[in-house]
Each structure stands twice: as structure tokens, then as C-alpha cells.
Amino acid sequence: MTNALQLPKLDFAPTTVADQVYAELHRQVLSLELKPGAKISEIEVAKAMGVSRQPVRDAFYRLSKLGFLLIRPQRATTVTLISGAAVMRARFIRTALEVETIRTAAPRLSEADLDTLAEIIEKQDVAIKADDRNGFHLLDDAFHHEICARANLAFTWELISENKGHMDRVRMLSLSFASRTAWEDHVAILAALRGREPEAAAAAMRSHLSRIKEQIDRILQQNHDYFAEETSDASLDF
């Protein structure tokens, strides 16, 4: 068991025990509190959370189906290494959804909506200066979510959230060097939205989401052990 596994006792209402165990483990995997390659056991998770093993087993299964846990009977369960191919598949899906969403949002968003986005960007700037990477990441998600929700396209964020997990682990690793660039991208996206320019907004969003390939290239040099061996230029080429 690694030191990364520090789990809280949970308040189970109103969702099920299994859902809350899953949500907490999912959060820790995506935030890298549980690092790629870390060992994790049903017994210790159940004890840490104060639950029986069944909801933990269910959560492990759900995470394994998403590609975040490797369950091997009679052997240790581990957090999967980051797959470059899985990251780029997630990027492809997210780009398709968000580019079309922001193209639709540009003429729809009110000035109050745009002001809300500006407030999020201001808070991101504060988070960068404080080196608050988790805070920045949450605000990043909030920025993208608000565009979807305020354009009456909240369902697209649900789809994005279901598919972006493999990107999130890379994004967390990139925040040590890429937060300011991401912030500048958000500024450019907001400017295009304020100008009611759907194609400019779409182009800015596409550029923003495409940066993950160059980020993987840099992160591989610093955290090679976090990545599956199949991660190569070929696996990133789409």
C-alpha cells in the first residue's frame, strides 16, 4: 500500500455507498493523489472509508472498466499507467464536443454569462499566483462547464466529463508549467465569445485542447515511469 491512499470517512446520504466510494477513488486517481502504478487493496480502502468490501469491490470494477485500475486476481490491484493513446482518444472526443458547443454558445451567451466567465478567469489568475494547482484545475473545469450550461447545452458537459478522465491526469501533471498558457487560452476564448465570433471561438477552443500533445511530450521526459510503454509519437498521432 502506498502513502498516497489517505481516504476520508464518508457521509453516505443521499447517494449509495458504492457511488461515494467510486467518486472518491475516481477523484484521487484523476488528481494523482493515487499515482500511476500505485498499489491499492479492497481491504485497506474499506477500512479507511469505514465500509464493507462489497461497495469497494464494485468501485474497483467500475474504475477498471474505465481503464484506471488493473485488477489481477490473487495479485495486487494497481492504478494503471497513463496511456497516451487513451489520452488522445479522450482529447478527440472532447474537442469534437467542445468546438461545436462553443460555436453554438457564441451568439447565445448573455453579457452576464460572459461576466461570469471573466470572474472565473480572474480567480484562475489568483490560483496561478498562489501556485494552487488543484484550485486552478477546478476553476478550469468550471470555465468549460459554464460555457456548456449557459448555452443550454449542459448535456454536452455530462458527455465530456464521462470521457475526459484520461486527459485529466496529464492536465494535473502539466500544471507545473502550463497553467499560464491555459489561462491565456481562456482569455482568448472569452474575447472571441465577447466579439460574438463563433468561428474564432471554435478555433481558440481547438487550439486550447490541442496543447495536450506537446504537454505529454514534455511530461514524458520528467515522469516517464507514469506512462505505459505504448505511449509514443505514433500513439499520439490523431
Steps between C-alpha positions, in 0.01 A plus 500: 500500500634847415491814709278657234191326634360733763124470484232673706210342680199567285151641551293263291171688449347549250706290255584136551807383689640350180451828312682700765788255523528509122484881487776538759733248339430647156590846631822376656609320184431801276663746741806272528459464874505135399792496261536284189637163606388533864376183671154507655305233688131444572570424864693818571262724305201348683670556835601856416149592387316307769302285255470133412703351217207464258462869406878525468500196271226664292697825479816315399309328221358828368843662504652201324239524222603863450864396477619649830559182704665174404340217700696177504351213708732382776733791428507868593253736334682802360416841360566474128782683333396787274430388145586757236252340261220521758584866565484586134173312450356705786636819342341411166158449661530810717611719211212387280250581775647826627575656163142453388371611840690827502405569139138471609559695823657808341174666393304369797693613806381816673725772636434364848613157382819647357563692821476172693764349272719806557470454877615139469799613296587760765489231769724280287754779486496515881542120516803515270667766714433290812622181325164345586492230233196316630310826524604593148388161370157534663461848353609367161218249510262771619589721201424226250191384688350849513534542124301181448240568768437865412454411133225256606728211401566355844471147361822554307692554825360174632640323194832684527531413869438133423781497243769741618643307796810378317573860399465621858798305629722659236348841568584471869861416414515793257392764751856543628589670170184553292254685726579843360462379142163343585394828661602695189298257289195566714550874455508449122190283509312761702608778263358307205176441691470868588554582134217262405740320266404131489780388270767691693370349823503152347856549375614625842342199671655256253843655556451487878415130505772406251779606736481169686718325241795731556437477874527121491829529313640718779348301787640176359849638548431586865264216607572215263410240763141626510435403137431167331769384264263533203503878542697621200476748216294245306247460781450878512452546126126576476 
